Structures are given as structure tokens and as C-alpha cells.
Amino acid sequence: MSLLAELLEAYVLITADNEGVASDHAKYLREHRDKLQEYVVKYVIRENK
């Protein structure tokens, strides 16, 4: 899976207003915490380099 696709999964999980997606959050977080952190740093916090 490409990095973009992995970060897209993180975006959907963080922003989705959907009970089905929300119910997957805990499992996804356990398995892909690094991708969620990467998404937040790159696109939410937007570190300036």
C-alpha cells in the first residue's frame, strides 16, 4: 500500500462522522498508530521545515 493510501486511511478514521468507521477506531489505532501520528504531524499540525 502506498504512503498516500495509508495516510488516507488515517484521514478517514480521524474525520469520518460514521458509526461504522468510529467503531473501527480502537483496532486501527492499535495496529497503525504510526500512520495516525504521521498524518497529524504532516497535515494537522503542519510542521514548518
OpenMM code with the backbone's topology and positions (N, CA, C; nanometers):
from openmm import Vec3, app, unit

residues = "MET SER LEU LEU ALA GLU LEU LEU GLU ALA TYR VAL LEU ILE THR ALA ASP ASN GLU GLY VAL ALA SER ASP HIS ALA LYS TYR LEU ARG GLU HIS ARG ASP LYS LEU GLN GLU TYR VAL VAL LYS TYR VAL ILE ARG GLU ASN LYS".split()
positions = [
    Vec3(0.0849, -0.1168, 0.0000),
    Vec3(0.0000, 0.0000, 0.0000),
    Vec3(0.0895, 0.1231, 0.0000),
    Vec3(0.0540, 0.2230, -0.0771),
    Vec3(0.1348, 0.3443, -0.0857),
    Vec3(0.1186, 0.4285, 0.0401),
    Vec3(0.2137, 0.5159, 0.0612),
    Vec3(0.2079, 0.6052, 0.1767),
    Vec3(0.0822, 0.6912, 0.1704),
    Vec3(0.0473, 0.7394, 0.0527),
    Vec3(-0.0730, 0.8214, 0.0386),
    Vec3(-0.1976, 0.7439, 0.0804),
    Vec3(-0.2081, 0.6200, 0.0379),
    Vec3(-0.3235, 0.5379, 0.0752),
    Vec3(-0.3269, 0.5142, 0.2258),
    Vec3(-0.2119, 0.4923, 0.2858),
    Vec3(-0.2063, 0.4701, 0.4299),
    Vec3(-0.2488, 0.5955, 0.5052),
    Vec3(-0.2046, 0.7116, 0.4585),
    Vec3(-0.2430, 0.8354, 0.5247),
    Vec3(-0.3892, 0.8674, 0.4990),
    Vec3(-0.4413, 0.8269, 0.3845),
    Vec3(-0.5825, 0.8460, 0.3566),
    Vec3(-0.6681, 0.7668, 0.4547),
    Vec3(-0.6256, 0.6453, 0.4871),
    Vec3(-0.6962, 0.5664, 0.5882),
    Vec3(-0.7012, 0.6423, 0.7202),
    Vec3(-0.5879, 0.7007, 0.7585),
    Vec3(-0.5817, 0.7767, 0.8830),
    Vec3(-0.6757, 0.8961, 0.8773),
    Vec3(-0.6781, 0.9668, 0.7644),
    Vec3(-0.7671, 1.0817, 0.7480),
    Vec3(-0.9134, 1.0403, 0.7647),
    Vec3(-0.9519, 0.9340, 0.6979),
    Vec3(-1.0904, 0.8875, 0.7054),
    Vec3(-1.1258, 0.8522, 0.8487),
    Vec3(-1.0366, 0.7834, 0.9160),
    Vec3(-1.0658, 0.7413, 1.0523),
    Vec3(-1.0779, 0.8598, 1.1472),
    Vec3(-0.9958, 0.9616, 1.1270),
    Vec3(-0.9981, 1.0775, 1.2159),
    Vec3(-1.1179, 1.1667, 1.1875),
    Vec3(-1.1558, 1.1807, 1.0618),
    Vec3(-1.2565, 1.2799, 1.0257),
    Vec3(-1.3960, 1.2245, 1.0001),
    Vec3(-1.4100, 1.0963, 0.9855),
    Vec3(-1.5399, 1.0385, 0.9491),
    Vec3(-1.6424, 1.0554, 1.0613),
    Vec3(-1.7590, 1.0950, 1.0214),
    Vec3(-1.8700, 1.1060, 1.1157),
    Vec3(-1.9651, 0.9901, 1.0845),
    Vec3(-1.9163, 0.8706, 1.1146),
    Vec3(-1.9871, 0.7493, 1.0760),
    Vec3(-1.9679, 0.6471, 1.1861),
    Vec3(-2.0760, 0.5926, 1.2355),
    Vec3(-2.0678, 0.4978, 1.3467),
    Vec3(-1.9841, 0.3745, 1.3125),
    Vec3(-1.9956, 0.3244, 1.1897),
    Vec3(-1.9192, 0.2070, 1.1481),
    Vec3(-1.7700, 0.2334, 1.1485),
    Vec3(-1.7307, 0.3486, 1.0947),
    Vec3(-1.5891, 0.3855, 1.0932),
    Vec3(-1.5413, 0.4100, 1.2353),
    Vec3(-1.6202, 0.4805, 1.3130),
    Vec3(-1.5815, 0.5106, 1.4506),
    Vec3(-1.5605, 0.3829, 1.5323),
    Vec3(-1.6387, 0.2807, 1.5047),
    Vec3(-1.6237, 0.1557, 1.5802),
    Vec3(-1.4928, 0.0833, 1.5470),
    Vec3(-1.4325, 0.1159, 1.4331),
    Vec3(-1.3040, 0.0553, 1.3940),
    Vec3(-1.1853, 0.1307, 1.4501),
    Vec3(-1.2091, 0.2452, 1.5128),
    Vec3(-1.1004, 0.3327, 1.5546),
    Vec3(-1.0020, 0.2657, 1.6502),
    Vec3(-1.0499, 0.1998, 1.7527),
    Vec3(-0.9595, 0.1401, 1.8524),
    Vec3(-0.8676, 0.0368, 1.7891),
    Vec3(-0.9226, -0.0493, 1.7059),
    Vec3(-0.8403, -0.1516, 1.6400),
    Vec3(-0.7389, -0.0879, 1.5458),
    Vec3(-0.7842, 0.0085, 1.4674),
    Vec3(-0.6936, 0.0757, 1.3735),
    Vec3(-0.5825, 0.1472, 1.4501),
    Vec3(-0.6169, 0.2131, 1.5583),
    Vec3(-0.5184, 0.2836, 1.6384),
    Vec3(-0.4118, 0.1882, 1.6915),
    Vec3(-0.4543, 0.0726, 1.7407),
    Vec3(-0.3574, -0.0268, 1.7901),
    Vec3(-0.2634, -0.0726, 1.6787),
    Vec3(-0.3163, -0.0922, 1.5596),
    Vec3(-0.2391, -0.1507, 1.4501),
    Vec3(-0.1626, -0.0473, 1.3668),
    Vec3(-0.2067, 0.0791, 1.3691),
    Vec3(-0.1476, 0.1784, 1.2786),
    Vec3(-0.1233, 0.3126, 1.3465),
    Vec3(-0.0867, 0.3104, 1.4719),
    Vec3(-0.0632, 0.4348, 1.5450),
    Vec3(0.0384, 0.5227, 1.4725),
    Vec3(0.1405, 0.4631, 1.4140),
    Vec3(0.2427, 0.5404, 1.3441),
    Vec3(0.1856, 0.6199, 1.2274),
    Vec3(0.0916, 0.5647, 1.1539),
    Vec3(0.0309, 0.6345, 1.0406),
    Vec3(-0.0593, 0.7483, 1.0887),
    Vec3(-0.1312, 0.7267, 1.1966),
    Vec3(-0.2145, 0.8340, 1.2523),
    Vec3(-0.1267, 0.9495, 1.3002),
    Vec3(-0.0166, 0.9182, 1.3673),
    Vec3(0.0740, 1.0216, 1.4143),
    Vec3(0.1355, 1.0964, 1.2965),
    Vec3(0.1758, 1.0237, 1.1941),
    Vec3(0.2348, 1.0861, 1.0763),
    Vec3(0.1346, 1.1800, 1.0089),
    Vec3(0.0099, 1.1361, 0.9965),
    Vec3(-0.0937, 1.2194, 0.9360),
    Vec3(-0.1133, 1.3479, 1.0164),
    Vec3(-0.1239, 1.3353, 1.1468),
    Vec3(-0.1469, 1.4525, 1.2314),
    Vec3(-0.0303, 1.5497, 1.2203),
    Vec3(0.0913, 1.4998, 1.2243),
    Vec3(0.2082, 1.5876, 1.2156),
    Vec3(0.2152, 1.6569, 1.0797),
    Vec3(0.1936, 1.5818, 0.9722),
    Vec3(0.2086, 1.6393, 0.8384),
    Vec3(0.0935, 1.7292, 0.7972),
    Vec3(-0.0291, 1.6942, 0.8330),
    Vec3(-0.1437, 1.7633, 0.7761),
    Vec3(-0.2305, 1.8387, 0.8767),
    Vec3(-0.2208, 1.8077, 1.0030),
    Vec3(-0.2996, 1.8797, 1.1026),
    Vec3(-0.2134, 1.9864, 1.1683),
    Vec3(-0.0977, 1.9464, 1.2186),
    Vec3(-0.0066, 2.0406, 1.2833),
    Vec3(0.0704, 2.1189, 1.1786),
    Vec3(0.1042, 2.0539, 1.0684),
    Vec3(0.1794, 2.1138, 0.9571),
    Vec3(0.3094, 2.1757, 1.0063),
    Vec3(0.4017, 2.0916, 1.0428),
    Vec3(0.5333, 2.1393, 1.0858),
    Vec3(0.5976, 2.2170, 0.9723),
    Vec3(0.6519, 2.3320, 1.0040),
    Vec3(0.7246, 2.4115, 0.9040),
    Vec3(0.8711, 2.3739, 0.9098),
    Vec3(0.9208, 2.3339, 0.7949),
    Vec3(1.0633, 2.2962, 0.7896),
    Vec3(1.1331, 2.3809, 0.6872),
] * unit.nanometer
topology = app.Topology()
chain = topology.addChain("A")
for resn in residues:
    res = topology.addResidue(resn, chain)
    for name in ("N", "CA", "C"):
        topology.addAtom(name, app.Element.getBySymbol(name[0]), res)
